[in-house]
Structure formats: structure tokens, C-alpha cells
């Protein structure tokens, strides 16, 4: 089968969705003999790697022509910049379309696109990463058929990693609090210095590590520089564009993973923390209430777009629970053990066959 994957960001850009698509595409090539081409707006000249072709994505009728080069296409997120074109021009598309909704944020605010999708739903396969996420509920409320395919993680990638992150980067503090994520809107990085300040009132020998990549996103540099400025004088250290193996080592060497995102679907970093046996702390965003090995802070306060509103009380809970996770041996041991519960089910080896069934019309 010739499969085209259409997305805004892909390898060699680095982020959660990029890793997801890299794992899916390479495993479909290796395990199921697919011909896979990734059409991406972050790619500026074509290249091939591990059997997968990467192609600059076009717009308008050029996009339709690229789509029709394939037997099936997989769109990652309805926030893909060509999604409206696909839905509007479905009569010009010769193949079936699968889409991972990843929140369905775009169609929730574009009723015209939703109406067109409903009229032609027999041409689309809808996928969500969990049955407790808002996009799944949105599908049910709109009478749309949907398949659940969880996010995955490469267990072997973590288990083979033996890098001592603390030694390599000269980290001397007793407790390492890790945050990993790129500087997109709503990721809550501005909370890090506020949480750090509160932790400092009862604990001294700690450091917060923030790991991110430079991305071609207009506000990346603005958000990054603002957070660094707000963190001045605090024990927060920023890393940009680390090799993948060092990011994995950071997960494995951390005492806790602090997730500050205000809106999510099925964040990959939580699975990565679990594989690394690193207890995590987060608000109740996305599908985290079904994840093991962490603490979930309930927060019903949201703005009109669904982003969590964080007040002083919640910041205090973040700080206090970081202290509980890293200093309370019983809590730490219990959460570390929970991290590994059913984690093998999340190995990409078990997840990618579910995509093959959808693309092959076996479901």
C-alpha cells in the first residue's frame, strides 16, 4: 500500500507528534511493507530515511495532487493546515482518508467544515487516542464513528539508554525536577518559575530542568525568552536541541516529571516518564486520569477555549506534591512501581498494527 501521511511538523523537526509519526511510518514500512511518504510543512526539500520519504507539502490543488499519489492518506490532526481543503475537495480525492483528530480543535470552531465532514463521513476514518478525551466525546455527540488508537512509546529505546545525564551535564543537586516540551501556546512554561519559588520555601537542594527544541513556530523564541527572564535568579536550567538519547537519559535520571500543560489530548511525555520509571505530576488534562505512576491535580477552572486557569492555590499544590514525590519514600516507591503497570501494552510494536487495520479497512 502507498500511504501518504500529511502533517504540519515532521522529522527532522523534533516534538511529540514528530516522534509519533516517525515511529508509525517506519514500522509500517518495516513490519507491513508499506510505501510511506510524509508530506510536511516543516520539510523544505525532499529526503528519505529508514525507508520513509519526506516531501514538502503543498497547498490547494497541489495538495490534492499529492494526495492522489497514494492509495490511502493519514492526516495527523484536524489542525493540519490543509484539512479544510481536503474536506471541501473530497470529491476530487481518489483515496480514503484517515485522520487522527488530536483534539478536533479546528472543527470544533469551524462548523462549515464539520457539516461537510458529516455529509461525506463514509470517506473518512476518524481516530482518537483515548475514549476519555474531549475529541472522543465530540465524535459521539456529533454521531460520528470513531476508532480509539492509543499513543505509544519505544520501550527498547529507553531500556538501552545508559547515559548518566547528571554526570554529563554536571548536575550536582540532590533532586532533579524535569520538564520536557516545546514552547507552544498553552504548555504552561510560565508556571515553572512560580512553582520553583514555592518549592524553595521548604526545599533547597533541587533543580528544575526544562528541555525543549527550537521549532518553526512564530512565538517559540518569544515564549522561551520570556520564561528564561521570569526564571532569573532561580535554580532552573534550560536545555535546547539536545540529542534524542540525552532527552531519554534526562527522563531516566530525574526524580519527578513536572507537566505544566494547560490543555492536552494524550501527551507522549507522560508515557516516556512512565517507561523511565519517573513519577509525574500534572493537572487533569487530556487522558492523564487513565495513566499510571503519577499524581493528577484536579482543576475545573478553564477559559472559553478549554485551557486550565491556574491560581495561587493550585501553584501551592504543584509545589507541595513535587516535595511529596521526591522526599516521601513510600509515595515515591508506590508511584515508581505504578509507572510500569501495563506499560508493555503501549509499546509501538503493539500500537502500529492497530493503524494497519484501519488503513487496510479491517475494522
Secondary structure, DSSP 4 states (H G I P E B T S, - for coil): -EEEEEESS-TTS-SHHHHHHHHHHHHHHHHH--EEEEEETT--S-EEETTEEEEE---HHHHHHHHTTSSEEEEE-TTSTTHHHHHHTGGG--SEEEEE-TT-HHHHT-HHHHHHHHHTGGGEEEEES-SSSHHHHHHHHTT---EE----B-HHHHHT----HHHHTT---SEEEEEE----TTS-TTHHHHHHHHHTTT--SEEEEEEE---S-TTHHHHHHHHHHHTTTSSEEEEES--HHHHHHHHHH-SEEE---SS-SS-HHHHHHHHTT--EEEES-TTGGG-SSEEEE----B-TTSPBP--HHHHHHHHHHHHHHHH-HHHHHHHHHHHTTTGGGGBHHHHHHHHHHHHTT--
